Amino acid sequence: MTKLQIFDPAMCCSTGVCGPSVDPSLPRFAADVEWLKTKGVEVERYNLAQQVGAFTSNATVKSTLNAKGTECLPLILVDGSIVAEGSYPTRRDLARFAGVPYEESPTILRVKEQSSLVTLGGVQRKDGR
């Protein structure tokens, strides 16, 4: 079985949506990681802010951080070897790294709501007056 390890930079959580500036790749990547797990891939994910020991106890990660600094994060390892660094890979890349068939992620439709409602003094009116 393939083992994928993700070494994230310091952040509040794996989705990265709780800070003032959200990186749109993080929720997508989190969903792609969950998808990999459903395919039987063993996934371990470590956050520099919360699990420093995982970074220092892995010789590959430690030496890469010593040579390149935190700019190399995230580091993605498959069976102990670095396959990506510095950015989050796509679902297609993850599938290739893990040796599983690629499946597109579900599409999220964004619907722009158009309304002629206008708020006046806390009362909404359709006519705009």
N, C-alpha and C positions, 0 to 999 in steps of 0.2 A: 504494500500500500504506500502511496506517495505521501510524504510529510511536507507540508508547506508551513514555513515560519515567517511571520511578518513582524518586523521591528519598526514600530512607528516612532516619529518624533514625539516630543513632549506635547501632550494635549489633554484636554479634560476627559475625553471619552473616545471610543473607536469611531463614532459617527462624526465627531467634530462639529456637531450642530449647536453646541451650547455656548460658543464664544461669540464675540461681536462681529467677526468676519468669517463666514462659513465658506469653506472650500467645497464647491459643488461636486468634486470628485469623491469626497469621503463617503457620503451616503450611498452613492453608486457602488463604490468599492466594497462597503460593508454588505450590501445586498449580494454582490458577486461572491464574496467570501461565504456567505450563508448558502448560496447556490452550490458552491464547491463541496461544502459539507454534506449536502444531500446526495452528492455523487460518490460519497465514500472517502473523500480526501480528508486526511487528518490535518487540521489547521490549528496552529498555535499563534496567538497574537499578543505582542508585548508593547507596552507603552513606556517610553523613556521616563515619563514623570512618575509612573507608579510602580514599575518593575525593573529598576536599575540593575538588579542582580542578574536578570536574564541577559542583559547586554554585556555585562562584565564577565559572565561565566562562559559565554560562547566565544571561542578563540577567533573565529572568522569575523564575527561582528565587532569584537573588541579591536582587532588589528585594523579593520576598515575604518572604524571611528577614529582611531589614533592617527591614521594616515590622512583621512579626508575630512574629519570633523563631522558635525551633525548635519551638514548639507547633504551627506550621502543617504540620509533617512528620507523616506522609508527604505529599508533593506528587505528584500524578499528572497528567502532561501528555499530551495527545494532539495530535500534529502541532504541538507548541510552545505549546499553550494549556492552562491549568490547568482540569481537569475535576473534581478532588476534592482536598481538603486536610484534614489533621488526623486522618484515619482511613482504614483500608483498605476499598476498595469491594468489594462482593459480586461474584460471578461474573456475575450478571445485569447489574450496572452495567458491568463490564468489557466484556461482550459488546456492550452498547449503545454505549459509548464507541468501541469498535473497529469497529462496524458489522458484526459477525458474528452468526449465529444463536445464540441461547442454548441451551445444553445443560446439563441438571442434572449436578452432579458425582456420581460414584459414591457410594452410601451405604455407610458403614462401620457394620457392626452391632457393637454392644458387647454381649457376652454376659457376664453375671455368673455366675461359676462358684460353685456352692454345694457345699461339701464338708464332710463330717463328720470330716475328718482332724484329729487333734490331735497336736502334737509334744510328746513327753515325753523329755527327755534325749537328743535327737537321733534318737529312734525315732518313726516315725509309726504311729499305730494308728487304726483306723476306729471303734472302740467308745468312744473318749474316755477310756479308763482308762489 
